[in-house]
Amino acid sequence: MRRIQVRASAGRRAARHPVRSAADAAGFTMLLLALAVSPALAQGKAESVFPSRPIRLIVAFTPGGGADLTARSVAQKMSEGFGQPIVVENRPGANGTLGAIALMAAAPDGYTLMLTDRGALGINPSLYQKLPYDPLRDFDYVGVVAVAAYVLVADPRLPAKTLAEFAQLARSRPGSLNYASFGIASMAHLNLEALKARLGLAITHVPYKGAGPAVQAVVAGEAALTIASPPGVMGFVRDGRLRALAYGAPRRSLLLPDVPTLKEAGADDDTLASTYFAFVLPAGTPRALVERLHEAMRNALAQPDLIERLGQAGLELVGGTGDDLLELVRGDIPRFRKIIRDIGLQPE
């Protein structure tokens, strides 16, 4: 009974003070609105001070290679700009797939970034029937960090000093020459199959466990031809243990200025597709954070000491937009799918 009396009394007080009642209602409404928008305001505040803690950078490849060198060099410069550490974590395996799985498990808050390559984004969708990620759906793209073009090198003991002469030799001896790749469905395998098709060559594929062993195979005379990045072959080219036939880029390499481009050697510019290293984020990362990371990447790539360091490793710094990278991946998937289909590789 007492509770009923209290409620009635409160009702009579509200009726006697309509101004106070309206003010209370308005205040209550404003409180509800504040509670509704506070998550958005908190997110906006967090983005405005990004980064406020260390960033994790997953590298989808082993330590010590070109991808790892690129990641650590650029991360150091970005960290200096942010005033926060960027912690590199190598997650190699399955052509970049294990790194992608780790990235997808992270929150899309800008604090987990991944450096991956052309193979993981453009080739893997045609190699694996049950690929655990979709490069067009599961990532937000920051941009291409660097491009690594390939040098086409041959055994200097062969009577062929140019690409045209090598092609003529291979046609005259069908099936007797072979080429070394970095492994099944590696960039070397797919690129040299494309070269075979473009020039009409009958040469045999021999897979090796990486670029280093493939180069050594040509040096030793086990294989007639392979491709590699300039730092991996320039010592052998200079001392005569390899002969460089062409460089797979629109411009000559500063490290091997006497080696002609593919076009200069008589082939199409795009016969040997360069690899690239790129930054990606989990899908759903706020656009403002994607753009902030892209800006930090661009600022890092403009540093002269970084340009020199990665240039000496045969890497050309790019810094393109995420949209540019997305369009590249969209074009790569059908391009490499056709090569894989043409050479008869069956998806795993």
C-alpha positions in Angstrom: 0.0 0.0 0.0 2.8 2.4 0.9 4.5 1.9 -2.6 1.2 2.8 -4.3 1.0 5.9 -2.2 4.5 7.0 -3.1 3.9 6.5 -6.8 0.7 8.5 -6.7 2.4 11.2 -4.8 5.2 11.4 -7.3 2.6 11.5 -10.1 0.9 14.5 -8.4 4.2 16.3 -8.0 5.0 15.8 -11.7 1.6 17.1 -12.6 2.1 20.2 -10.4 5.5 20.9 -12.0 5.1 20.3 -15.8 8.3 22.4 -16.6 10.4 20.2 -14.3 8.9 17.0 -15.8 9.6 18.1 -19.4 13.2 19.0 -18.4 13.7 15.6 -16.8 12.4 13.9 -19.8 14.7 15.9 -22.1 17.6 15.1 -19.9 16.8 11.4 -19.9 16.6 11.5 -23.8 19.9 13.2 -24.1 21.4 10.6 -21.8 20.1 7.8 -24.0 21.5 9.6 -27.1 24.9 10.0 -25.4 25.0 6.3 -24.5 24.1 5.4 -28.1 26.8 7.5 -29.8 29.5 6.9 -27.2 31.0 3.9 -28.9 31.3 5.8 -32.2 32.9 8.7 -30.3 35.3 6.4 -28.5 36.3 4.9 -31.9 36.8 8.3 -33.4 39.0 9.3 -30.5 41.0 6.1 -30.7 41.6 6.7 -34.4 42.6 10.3 -33.8 45.5 9.2 -31.6 46.4 6.1 -33.6 48.7 4.4 -32.8 48.6 4.5 -29.1 50.3 1.2 -28.6 52.7 -1.2 -30.5 51.7 -2.5 -33.9 52.1 -6.1 -34.9 53.5 -6.8 -38.4 53.1 -10.4 -39.6 55.6 -11.4 -42.3 54.2 -14.4 -44.2 57.7 -15.7 -45.1 60.9 -16.8 -43.4 63.5 -14.5 -41.8 66.4 -13.3 -43.9 64.7 -13.1 -47.4 63.6 -10.2 -49.5 60.2 -10.1 -47.8 61.7 -10.0 -44.3 64.3 -7.4 -45.3 61.5 -5.2 -46.8 59.2 -5.6 -43.8 61.8 -4.8 -41.1 63.4 -1.9 -43.0 60.1 -0.2 -43.7 58.7 -1.0 -40.2 61.6 0.7 -38.6 60.9 3.9 -40.5 57.2 3.8 -39.8 57.9 3.2 -36.2 60.0 6.3 -36.0 57.2 8.3 -37.5 54.5 6.9 -35.3 56.5 7.0 -32.1 55.4 3.4 -31.4 57.2 0.1 -32.0 56.2 -2.2 -34.8 56.9 -5.7 -33.8 57.7 -8.1 -36.6 56.4 -11.7 -36.4 57.4 -14.2 -39.1 54.6 -16.7 -40.0 56.0 -18.6 -42.9 54.3 -21.6 -44.6 52.1 -22.7 -47.5 53.0 -19.9 -49.9 51.9 -17.2 -47.4 48.7 -19.0 -46.3 49.7 -19.3 -42.6 50.4 -15.6 -42.4 47.0 -14.9 -43.9 45.2 -17.1 -41.4 46.9 -15.3 -38.6 45.9 -11.9 -40.0 42.3 -12.9 -40.4 42.2 -13.9 -36.7 43.2 -10.4 -35.6 40.9 -7.5 -34.8 40.4 -5.0 -37.7 41.7 -2.1 -35.6 44.8 -1.2 -37.5 47.1 -2.8 -34.9 47.8 -6.0 -36.9 49.4 -5.5 -40.4 50.8 -8.2 -42.8 53.4 -8.1 -45.4 52.7 -10.6 -48.2 53.6 -11.1 -51.8 52.2 -11.5 -55.3 52.0 -15.3 -55.1 49.9 -15.3 -51.9 47.4 -12.8 -53.4 47.4 -13.6 -57.1 48.5 -17.2 -57.5 47.3 -19.1 -54.5 43.6 -18.8 -55.4 44.3 -21.1 -58.4 46.6 -23.5 -56.6 44.4 -24.5 -53.7 40.9 -25.8 -53.9 40.2 -25.0 -50.3 42.2 -21.8 -49.8 41.2 -20.5 -46.3 41.1 -16.9 -47.5 39.7 -14.9 -50.4 42.2 -12.1 -51.3 39.3 -10.0 -52.7 37.1 -10.4 -49.7 39.2 -11.0 -46.5 41.7 -8.1 -46.7 41.8 -4.3 -46.8 44.8 -3.1 -48.9 47.3 -0.5 -47.8 49.5 -0.7 -50.9 52.5 -2.2 -52.7 55.7 -1.5 -50.8 58.3 -2.7 -53.3 58.7 -4.5 -56.6 61.4 -7.1 -57.3 62.0 -7.7 -61.0 63.8 -10.8 -62.3 67.0 -11.3 -64.3 66.9 -14.1 -66.8 70.3 -15.9 -66.6 71.8 -18.8 -68.6 74.7 -21.1 -68.5 77.5 -19.2 -70.2 78.9 -22.5 -71.6 76.0 -22.6 -74.0 76.6 -21.1 -77.4 74.0 -18.3 -76.9 74.9 -14.8 -75.9 71.5 -13.2 -76.3 67.9 -14.2 -75.6 67.2 -14.5 -79.3 70.2 -16.9 -79.7 69.1 -18.9 -76.7 65.6 -19.3 -78.2 67.1 -20.4 -81.5 69.3 -22.9 -79.7 66.4 -24.3 -77.7 64.3 -24.7 -80.8 67.1 -26.6 -82.6 67.4 -29.0 -79.6 63.9 -29.6 -78.4 63.7 -31.2 -75.0 67.5 -31.3 -74.5 67.7 -28.1 -72.3 66.1 -27.5 -69.0 65.3 -24.7 -66.6 65.5 -24.4 -62.8 62.7 -23.0 -60.8 62.2 -22.2 -57.1 59.6 -25.0 -56.8 56.3 -26.1 -58.2 54.0 -23.1 -59.0 56.7 -20.6 -57.8 57.1 -17.3 -59.6 60.0 -18.8 -61.5 58.0 -21.8 -62.6 55.0 -19.8 -63.9 57.2 -17.0 -65.4 59.4 -19.4 -67.3 56.4 -21.4 -68.5 55.0 -18.1 -69.8 58.4 -17.4 -71.5 58.3 -20.9 -73.1 54.9 -20.3 -74.5 55.6 -16.8 -75.8 58.9 -17.9 -77.5 57.8 -21.4 -78.6 60.5 -23.2 -76.6 60.6 -26.9 -75.7 62.7 -26.9 -72.4 62.1 -29.0 -69.4 61.2 -27.8 -65.9 63.3 -28.9 -62.9 62.1 -27.6 -59.5 64.6 -26.8 -56.8 64.1 -25.8 -53.2 64.4 -22.0 -53.5 66.0 -19.3 -55.6 69.5 -19.9 -54.3 69.6 -23.6 -55.3 68.1 -22.8 -58.7 70.8 -20.3 -59.4 73.5 -22.7 -58.2 72.1 -25.3 -60.6 72.7 -23.1 -63.6 76.2 -22.1 -62.3 77.0 -25.8 -62.0 75.7 -26.6 -65.4 72.8 -28.8 -64.1 70.3 -26.4 -65.7 70.4 -24.1 -68.7 68.3 -21.2 -67.5 66.6 -19.6 -64.5 65.5 -16.3 -63.1 66.5 -14.5 -59.9 66.6 -11.0 -58.4 69.7 -8.9 -59.3 71.5 -9.3 -55.9 71.2 -13.1 -56.2 73.0 -13.3 -59.5 75.1 -10.1 -60.1 78.2 -11.6 -58.5 78.0 -14.6 -60.8 77.3 -12.4 -63.9 80.3 -10.2 -63.2 82.7 -13.1 -62.8 81.4 -14.9 -65.8 79.8 -17.9 -64.2 76.3 -16.8 -65.4 75.2 -14.9 -68.5 72.4 -12.4 -68.1 70.1 -12.4 -71.1 67.4 -9.9 -70.0 65.9 -8.0 -67.2 62.2 -8.2 -66.6 61.3 -4.5 -66.1 60.6 -1.5 -68.3 64.0 0.0 -67.3 67.4 -1.5 -66.9 68.6 -2.4 -63.4 70.9 0.0 -61.7 72.8 -3.0 -60.4 73.2 -4.6 -63.8 73.1 -1.6 -66.2 74.6 -3.6 -69.2 71.8 -6.2 -69.2 69.0 -5.4 -71.7 65.3 -5.2 -70.8 63.0 -7.8 -72.1 61.8 -5.4 -74.8 65.4 -4.6 -75.8 66.1 -8.3 -76.0 63.2 -8.9 -78.3 60.4 -10.1 -76.0 57.3 -8.4 -74.5 57.7 -6.3 -71.4 55.3 -8.4 -69.3 56.7 -11.8 -70.2 58.4 -12.1 -66.8 56.0 -10.8 -64.1 57.8 -9.1 -61.2 57.0 -10.1 -57.7 56.0 -7.5 -55.2 55.7 -7.1 -51.4 52.6 -5.4 -50.1 50.9 -4.4 -46.8 47.4 -5.7 -46.1 45.0 -5.5 -43.1 42.0 -7.6 -41.9 38.8 -6.8 -43.8 36.7 -4.2 -42.0 39.5 -2.0 -40.8 38.2 1.6 -40.6 39.1 3.6 -43.7 40.8 6.3 -41.7 43.2 3.8 -40.2 43.9 2.3 -43.7 44.8 5.7 -45.0 46.9 6.6 -42.0 49.0 3.4 -42.4 49.3 4.1 -46.1 50.5 7.6 -45.4 53.1 6.3 -42.9 54.2 3.7 -45.5 54.7 6.4 -48.1 56.6 8.6 -45.7 58.9 5.7 -44.9 59.5 4.9 -48.6 60.6 8.5 -49.2 63.6 8.2 -46.8 66.9 8.3 -48.8 68.7 5.7 -46.7 65.8 3.3 -47.1 65.7 3.8 -50.8 69.5 3.1 -51.0 69.3 0.1 -48.7 66.5 -1.7 -50.5 67.7 -0.6 -53.9 71.0 -2.5 -53.2 68.8 -5.5 -52.6 67.3 -5.1 -56.1 64.0 -3.7 -54.8 62.2 -0.7 -56.4 60.1 1.2 -53.9 56.5 1.8 -55.0 54.1 3.1 -52.3 51.0 2.7 -54.5 47.5 3.0 -53.2 45.4 0.2 -51.8 43.0 0.6 -54.7 45.9 0.1 -57.2 46.9 -3.1 -55.4 43.3 -4.3 -55.4 43.1 -3.8 -59.2 46.4 -5.6 -59.6 45.2 -8.6 -57.7 41.9 -8.7 -59.7 44.0 -8.9 -62.9 46.5 -11.4 -61.5 44.1 -14.1 -60.5 42.8 -14.9 -64.0 46.3 -14.3 -65.5 48.0 -16.9 -63.4 45.0 -19.2 -63.4 45.4 -19.5 -67.2 49.2 -20.3 -66.9 48.5 -22.9 -64.2 45.7 -24.4 -66.4 47.9 -24.4 -69.5 50.8 -26.2 -67.9 48.5 -28.8 -66.4 48.9 -28.1 -62.7 46.1 -29.6 -60.6 44.9 -27.5 -57.6 45.7 -29.2 -54.3 
